[in-house]
Amino acid sequence: MIEAIAYIALMISLVSMSMKSMIYLRAFHALSSLLFGIYGICIDAFPLIIGGSLFLIIHSYHIIKMLRITRAS
């Protein structure tokens, strides 16, 4: 059951790579990072928790930055 979280995160990550819009790519990859972080918490895997958290922070920062630029235009 817990592995389903990882498989869903993997599928979302793969789908994100097919996105043409950078905002959607980052949003989908941020979601997959969140799920990988949750999976890491469930199995006590600190590399997954750290990696998922860092990716989530980086993608969130860039999404906010892109949305501000879009709204300013």
Secondary structure, DSSP 8 states (H G I E B T S, - for coil): -HHHHHHHHHHHHHHHTT-SSHHHHHHHHHHHHHHHHHHHHHHT-HHHHHHHHHHHHHHHHHHHHHHHHHHH-
